[in-house]
Amino acid sequence: MMPMTFQVSNNVTLLFDFWDVHGPAGMVLSVFVVLLLTVFYEVLKVWRVWLGNGSKLSQPATRYTAPPSCQTDSSSVLDSSPSESSLTPIEPQPPTTSTRKSWLLHVVQTLLHIVQVTLGYMLMLCVMSYNTWIFLGVIIGSVLGYFVSFPLLGQTV
């Protein structure tokens, strides 16, 4: 029977039958692998946000523009800004390279999402082994991964 409370032990089976840990050296190696997987998970999570927010392709183009009568070279901001009622629809444009790139970005985002969700569930199952060392490896990996990848959020594509 699997324990349902946290145990400090050198014996654990992680994710698959072949990942059976017996002894301190195997536990240190397993904690290191889990830590690296968690760092990769955090980097992947921030990378997806960075790709989505930083890409100009992910920003939908506006369908409205101000009519020529409202577009003046006046120095007053209030005089030159159109009101909501004066916006007129732009004619739809045929699909362009930008649309194709947008779809490519969407496919890449979807594939990264699949990897992120799969890795997240695998890490959850590692924590559910109720081994204290594995749990600490996930926590420290999460902290390190976020610390390393957080500066990416301030950069643009």
N, C-alpha and C positions, 0 to 999 in steps of 0.2 A: 504494500500500500504506500502511495506517495504521501509525504508529509504535507500538511496544510498550514504549517507555521514555518517561519524562517529558521533554517538550520545552518550552523557553521560546520561544514563538512568538506572533505576532500573528495567525496564520492558523489557523482551526479551524472545523469544522462540528459544531454541537451539536444533538443529538436529531433534527432534521429538516433536509432539504435547504435550506429557506428560511432557516435560522438559520446562515448562512455568514458567518463573521467574517473581514474583511480589514482590517488596520490597527489602530493603537493605540486610536483612539476607539471602534471597535466592540468591541474586547476589554474596555475599561474598562466599557462599557455591559453587555456580556455577563456579566462578573464580578459587577457590581452586581445584575443580574437573578437570577443563580444564588445570590448571597448572600441576597437577599430570599426566594427560594424555600426556601432552607435554614432561614432564620429562621422562616418560616411552618411548615415541617415540624416543627421543634422545639416551637413553640408548640402545634401541633396534637397532638403526642405527649403533652405535659404536660396539655393540656386534656382529652384522653381519659382519662388516669389520674385527673385531678381529678373529672371527671364520674362515673367508676366508683366511686371511693372515697368521695367526698363526699356522694353522693346517698343519702338514707335509703331511696329506692326500690330501690337496688341491694343493700341489705342484706336477705338473706332472713329472713323472720319465723320465729321458733322454733316448732316444732310441739309443744313440751312445756312444761308448767308444774308448779309444785309443788302437791300436793294441799292443800286447805284446812287439814288437820291440821298441816302443816308450816309454814304461814304464821302466825307469831306476832309479837307486838310486843315480843319479848324483846330486851334490850340486847346479848346475846351474839351475835356473828356466827355462831359455830359452831352455836349452838342453832337459829338461824332459817334456816340454809342447808340446802336439801334435798340428800340424797345422790343419786347417779346412779340408784339403784334405786327411789327414791321419786318419780321424775318420771313423770307420766301424760300420755298423748297428749291433745291438744286436738282437738275435732271440727273437720274441715275446713270452712272458710268458703267461701261462694260467691264467684265473682270480683267484685271491687269496683273502684272507681275507682283504687285503688292498683295493682291488677294491670294495668289498662289503661295507667297511667302507666309501670309497669315495662316493659311491652312497647314503649311509645313510646321510652323511654330505650334499650332494646335496639336498636330500629331506628335511632335517631340514632347510637348507638355503632357499629353496623355500617356505616352510611354514612361516618362519620368514619374508620373503619378502611380502607375502600376508598380514600378520598382519601389517607390516610397511606401506604398501601402503594404506590399509583400514584406519588405524589410521591417516595417513597423510591427506587423503581426508576429514575425519571427522573434523580434526582440521582446515582445510581450510574452511569448511562450518561454523564452529564456528566463525572464523574471518569474514566471509561474513555476519554475523548478523549485522555487522557495529556497534557493541557496543564497546566503548572504553575500558571498564573494561575487557571484554573478550579478546580483542586484547592484552592488557597489560599482562593478564594471560598467553597467548600463548607465548609472547615474553620472559617474565621472566622464564617461564617453560623451554623454549628452551635453555636459557643461563644456568640455573641451571643444566639441564640434560646434556648438553655438558661439563660443569665444573666437574660434578660428574663422568661422564663416560670416559672422555678423558684419564685418567691414564691407562685404560684397553688397550689402543692401544700399549703401551710400553711393555706389557707382552705377553708371548707366551703360547701356549696351552701345 
